[in-house]
Amino acid sequence: PGIELVMRGQTYANRALARVADGSLDVGFVRLPVTQPGVETRVIDEEELVCALPADHRLARCERIDVADLAGEPFV
């Protein structure tokens, strides 16, 4: 009761963090690392990263891929 919730999408985390720092935004959800002065962070969840590969790629059938496995691979 008496609470207004307004959700705003923000493309760039640095803009959201600047708004949190200047008080025009109460909360921002961003990815780490955060180095914005005047902003404190708390981890609320951890996200699994996935690697999208062509079906015939040498790593496509691997259950788990380490970052080292991607050495020399072209990235977008």
Residue, then its C-alpha position, 0 to 999 in steps of 0.5 A: p500500500g502506498i508504493e508506486l513501482v515504475m519499471r524502466g528499461q535501460t540499454y546501458a548499465n552506466r546510465a542506470l548506475a549514474r541514475v542510482a548514484d544521483g538519486s533519480l533511480d532507487v534500484g538498478f539491476v546490472r551485471l558485475p563489475v560495478t565501479q560507479p562511485g556512490v553505488e553499493t551492490r549486492v549479488i541477488d542471483e548468478e546466471e549461467l552463460v551459454c555458448a551458441l555454436p553451429a551444430d557441426h562445431r568441434l565443441a558443439r557436443c561437449e557437455r561443458i566448455d571452459v573459457a580456455d577451450l574457446a582460445g583462438e575462436p572468432f567471437v562476435 
